[in-house]
């Protein structure tokens, strides 16, 4: 197993460099010289107030240094990656805040043996020096159903305690009051995580292995083993499983979430989860809790306490009342604390009516008119069948020149068209049909292909309003191509779908000849389009995503060109079927 890649200067310097990056970008904090300690620049403002310190091993960014700032932590002490900070640095941080005349120092520590020992030793040494120091140990892990001697691990819920303690200290509360209030709050919360992939300490191999179709429930933030491995599930299923486990009364560390319970929800990205997935999980979590009658007063989603690059997520629930909400809502300058709406999440209307009462124009087309003509239906069905059969081929072609989804995009278009032609009745007006198709592709196909096809169809529809017949269809194709050029920026020869379309358009000029055989003209146009589509393999890409790739790597035809030629072939086949 190979050492994981990391973008670093060196393994030994990575923590110092990361802290340097934080203070370089945030003038409100400074590093305590000779130590991996980040402190508020305005320490003198702490005179007469309680200072709040926290810390732990690095690799959990933005925790802990990202939460240093007015209204949150006074300072944070960093250890090496996944390693508790040394006693000397913790003591130095305590001394630094004490010498400005603070009214005591609170240490907030996650429940890990190394952190408890080192912070505890520093606390005892500081007390010998006459400094009033107290420590709160946060243990919010809900993974293990039975009590363990080591206790529950400290996880993402610790960040909520940072915020509450900082707000209480900023308001001038005494050390004893702060300890009592945050201890009570910590007892009302729980956290549970799930991982899809391991993490790796810089310079080392991954901490564990998960198969491609596996996930693990209940891992710690250092890659410690969880409670169960299982096959991959959907986001809704994962969230339900997590909530069920956290609220199971037989779980010694359960969180009670009875109907009407007011909570704060934290959806924490463990480091490597995409923001798209984080949004999906957040939606699942909100829906799951609200279905249980839980009132979500605040919801936060993002990277709060990570495990390097681990692809995974944790959920934190904290029962709250008005006082705790005020503490969470209090202002802070800590750079990693998110801007959170100071209103309840539950009970909000999450949709606004669409113009026209939510009825789109293409839906309105289905309420009037006569059935779709048999010829048009055959053509559209043939187009759909063709695009379905080409999905894998187009995706494969697109992997060399794009993001590998050209076939999937065209399949979405085919599915949308299939659904549309099944809805009765549909107007037979040609311009209306093309306009409706344009809207359907724009809404359902997506991507640049959806926009380009929509532009083509809308422009062609305008041309068809002037009349009917083969010559008008020729003008409609020309209008569609002109619109694609105008907004897409490509020209013939740029290795795009325009190449076969423009080649076909030249052949279609014959449609302007009186009494011409339209099927024969279209047949010649299709053959020319297919030949040009194949020739795009020898063209230099000058537009689209492929233009960023060296031409030496583009040895196969452009997928958009292949798709456009195939659609023209399908239209021809639909017409020919009608003549038989």
ChimeraX attribute file (.defattr): number of C-alpha atoms within 10 A of each C-alpha:
attribute: neighborCount
match mode: 1-to-1
recipient: residues
	/A:1	6
	/A:2	8
	/A:3	12
	/A:4	13
	/A:5	11
	/A:6	14
	/A:7	8
	/A:8	13
	/A:9	9
	/A:10	12
	/A:11	14
	/A:12	13
	/A:13	11
	/A:14	19
	/A:15	20
	/A:16	17
	/A:17	13
	/A:18	15
	/A:19	19
	/A:20	16
	/A:21	11
	/A:22	19
	/A:23	17
	/A:24	12
	/A:25	10
	/A:26	14
	/A:27	10
	/A:28	17
	/A:29	25
	/A:30	20
	/A:31	20
	/A:32	17
	/A:33	9
	/A:34	8
	/A:35	18
	/A:36	23
	/A:37	23
	/A:38	30
	/A:39	25
	/A:40	24
	/A:41	17
	/A:42	13
	/A:43	21
	/A:44	13
	/A:45	14
	/A:46	22
	/A:47	16
	/A:48	15
	/A:49	21
	/A:50	30
	/A:51	28
	/A:52	32
	/A:53	29
	/A:54	28
	/A:55	25
	/A:56	30
	/A:57	22
	/A:58	26
	/A:59	29
	/A:60	23
	/A:61	20
	/A:62	18
	/A:63	24
	/A:64	27
	/A:65	31
	/A:66	23
	/A:67	28
	/A:68	32
	/A:69	26
	/A:70	24
	/A:71	25
	/A:72	30
	/A:73	35
	/A:74	31
	/A:75	31
	/A:76	27
	/A:77	30
	/A:78	28
	/A:79	22
	/A:80	18
	/A:81	21
	/A:82	18
	/A:83	15
	/A:84	22
	/A:85	24
	/A:86	23
	/A:87	19
	/A:88	15
	/A:89	22
	/A:90	30
	/A:91	19
	/A:92	19
	/A:93	24
	/A:94	26
	/A:95	15
	/A:96	16
	/A:97	25
	/A:98	23
	/A:99	12
	/A:100	15
	/A:101	17
	/A:102	20
	/A:103	22
	/A:104	21
	/A:105	25
	/A:106	27
	/A:107	26
	/A:108	28
	/A:109	22
	/A:110	24
	/A:111	21
	/A:112	18
	/A:113	12
	/A:114	16
	/A:115	23
	/A:116	19
	/A:117	14
	/A:118	19
	/A:119	27
	/A:120	18
	/A:121	17
	/A:122	23
	/A:123	24
	/A:124	15
	/A:125	16
	/A:126	20
	/A:127	13
	/A:128	10
	/A:129	10
	/A:130	10
	/A:131	19
	/A:132	18
	/A:133	22
	/A:134	18
	/A:135	18
	/A:136	20
	/A:137	18
	/A:138	25
	/A:139	24
	/A:140	29
	/A:141	26
	/A:142	27
	/A:143	27
	/A:144	20
	/A:145	16
	/A:146	13
	/A:147	11
	/A:148	9
	/A:149	6
	/A:150	9
	/A:151	16
	/A:152	21
	/A:153	21
	/A:154	21
	/A:155	24
	/A:156	32
	/A:157	28
	/A:158	26
	/A:159	22
	/A:160	23
	/A:161	22
	/A:162	25
	/A:163	26
	/A:164	26
	/A:165	31
	/A:166	30
	/A:167	25
	/A:168	25
	/A:169	28
	/A:170	22
	/A:171	14
	/A:172	14
	/A:173	16
	/A:174	15
	/A:175	22
	/A:176	12
	/A:177	13
	/A:178	22
	/A:179	20
	/A:180	11
	/A:181	15
	/A:182	21
	/A:183	16
	/A:184	11
	/A:185	18
	/A:186	20
	/A:187	15
	/A:188	16
	/A:189	27
	/A:190	27
	/A:191	31
	/A:192	27
	/A:193	27
	/A:194	26
	/A:195	26
	/A:196	20
	/A:197	22
	/A:198	24
	/A:199	25
	/A:200	21
	/A:201	20
	/A:202	20
	/A:203	14
	/A:204	14
	/A:205	15
	/A:206	18
	/A:207	14
	/A:208	12
	/A:209	11
	/A:210	14
	/A:211	11
	/A:212	10
	/A:213	10
	/A:214	15
	/A:215	21
	/A:216	21
	/A:217	22
	/A:218	23
	/A:219	21
	/A:220	20
	/A:221	24
	/A:222	21
	/A:223	21
	/A:224	12
	/A:225	15
	/A:226	17
	/A:227	13
	/A:228	12
	/A:229	15
	/A:230	12
	/A:231	10
	/A:232	15
	/A:233	13
	/A:234	11
	/A:235	17
	/A:236	17
	/A:237	13
	/A:238	18
	/A:239	26
	/A:240	17
	/A:241	13
	/A:242	23
	/A:243	22
	/A:244	12
	/A:245	20
	/A:246	28
	/A:247	18
	/A:248	16
	/A:249	13
	/A:250	11
	/A:251	16
	/A:252	16
	/A:253	26
	/A:254	24
	/A:255	24
	/A:256	17
	/A:257	21
	/A:258	12
	/A:259	13
	/A:260	12
	/A:261	18
	/A:262	22
	/A:263	24
	/A:264	23
	/A:265	25
	/A:266	25
	/A:267	26
	/A:268	27
	/A:269	28
	/A:270	27
	/A:271	23
	/A:272	20
	/A:273	20
	/A:274	11
	/A:275	13
	/A:276	9
	/A:277	14
	/A:278	20
	/A:279	14
	/A:280	13
	/A:281	24
	/A:282	25
	/A:283	15
	/A:284	19
	/A:285	24
	/A:286	19
	/A:287	17
	/A:288	17
	/A:289	21
	/A:290	17
	/A:291	11
	/A:292	13
	/A:293	16
	/A:294	19
	/A:295	23
	/A:296	24
	/A:297	22
	/A:298	21
	/A:299	22
	/A:300	18
	/A:301	19
	/A:302	21
	/A:303	26
	/A:304	28
	/A:305	23
	/A:306	27
	/A:307	26
	/A:308	23
	/A:309	19
	/A:310	23
	/A:311	20
	/A:312	26
	/A:313	26
	/A:314	29
	/A:315	24
	/A:316	28
	/A:317	25
	/A:318	26
	/A:319	23
	/A:320	20
	/A:321	14
	/A:322	10
	/A:323	10
	/A:324	18
	/A:325	18
	/A:326	15
	/A:327	19
	/A:328	24
	/A:329	18
	/A:330	18
	/A:331	17
	/A:332	22
	/A:333	15
	/A:334	22
	/A:335	18
	/A:336	19
	/A:337	21
	/A:338	13
	/A:339	10
	/A:340	12
	/A:341	12
	/A:342	14
	/A:343	14
	/A:344	15
	/A:345	18
	/A:346	19
	/A:347	11
	/A:348	8
	/A:349	7
	/A:350	7
	/A:351	6
	/A:352	8
	/A:353	8
	/A:354	9
	/A:355	8
	/A:356	8
	/A:357	8
	/A:358	10
	/A:359	11
	/A:360	12
	/A:361	13
	/A:362	18
	/A:363	15
	/A:364	11
	/A:365	16
	/A:366	18
	/A:367	13
	/A:368	12
	/A:369	13
	/A:370	13
	/A:371	15
	/A:372	19
	/A:373	13
	/A:374	11
	/A:375	16
	/A:376	18
	/A:377	16
	/A:378	20
	/A:379	23
	/A:380	20
	/A:381	19
	/A:382	22
	/A:383	24
	/A:384	22
	/A:385	16
	/A:386	20
	/A:387	25
	/A:388	18
	/A:389	12
	/A:390	19
	/A:391	19
	/A:392	17
	/A:393	14
	/A:394	25
	/A:395	20
	/A:396	18
	/A:397	23
	/A:398	22
	/A:399	13
	/A:400	17
	/A:401	24
	/A:402	19
	/A:403	13
	/A:404	17
	/A:405	19
	/A:406	25
	/A:407	24
	/A:408	18
	/A:409	22
	/A:410	28
	/A:411	22
	/A:412	20
	/A:413	25
	/A:414	24
	/A:415	16
	/A:416	18
	/A:417	20
	/A:418	17
	/A:419	9
	/A:420	17
	/A:421	17
	/A:422	11
	/A:423	13
	/A:424	15
	/A:425	15
	/A:426	24
	/A:427	19
	/A:428	14
	/A:429	15
	/A:430	16
	/A:431	23
	/A:432	19
	/A:433	19
	/A:434	20
	/A:435	21
	/A:436	25
	/A:437	21
	/A:438	24
	/A:439	21
	/A:440	21
	/A:441	25
	/A:442	20
	/A:443	15
	/A:444	17
	/A:445	25
	/A:446	16
	/A:447	15
	/A:448	14
	/A:449	18
	/A:450	22
	/A:451	20
	/A:452	24
	/A:453	22
	/A:454	26
	/A:455	26
	/A:456	24
	/A:457	28
	/A:458	25
	/A:459	23
	/A:460	27
	/A:461	25
	/A:462	16
	/A:463	21
	/A:464	23
	/A:465	14
	/A:466	10
	/A:467	12
	/A:468	12
	/A:469	11
	/A:470	20
	/A:471	18
	/A:472	18
	/A:473	20
	/A:474	22
	/A:475	19
	/A:476	24
	/A:477	24
	/A:478	22
	/A:479	22
	/A:480	25
	/A:481	23
	/A:482	19
	/A:483	21
	/A:484	23
	/A:485	17
	/A:486	12
	/A:487	11
	/A:488	16
	/A:489	12
	/A:490	19
	/A:491	19
	/A:492	15
	/A:493	19
	/A:494	19
	/A:495	29
	/A:496	26
	/A:497	28
	/A:498	26
	/A:499	27
	/A:500	32
	/A:501	26
	/A:502	22
	/A:503	21
	/A:504	25
	/A:505	21
	/A:506	14
	/A:507	19
	/A:508	25
	/A:509	18
	/A:510	19
	/A:511	22
	/A:512	16
	/A:513	11
	/A:514	9
	/A:515	8
	/A:516	13
	/A:517	12
	/A:518	18
	/A:519	15
	/A:520	15
	/A:521	16
	/A:522	22
	/A:523	20
	/A:524	13
	/A:525	27
	/A:526	28
	/A:527	18
	/A:528	20
	/A:529	30
	/A:530	23
	/A:531	15
	/A:532	24
	/A:533	28
	/A:534	17
	/A:535	18
	/A:536	25
	/A:537	17
	/A:538	15
	/A:539	17
	/A:540	17
	/A:541	23
	/A:542	19
	/A:543	16
	/A:544	16
	/A:545	12
	/A:546	22
	/A:547	16
	/A:548	12
	/A:549	15
	/A:550	11
	/A:551	16
	/A:552	8
	/A:553	10
	/A:554	20
	/A:555	14
	/A:556	16
	/A:557	22
	/A:558	28
	/A:559	30
	/A:560	23
	/A:561	25
	/A:562	25
	/A:563	24
	/A:564	22
	/A:565	29
	/A:566	21
	/A:567	20
	/A:568	23
	/A:569	22
	/A:570	23
	/A:571	24
	/A:572	21
	/A:573	18
	/A:574	21
	/A:575	19
	/A:576	16
	/A:577	13
	/A:578	12
	/A:579	9
	/A:580	5
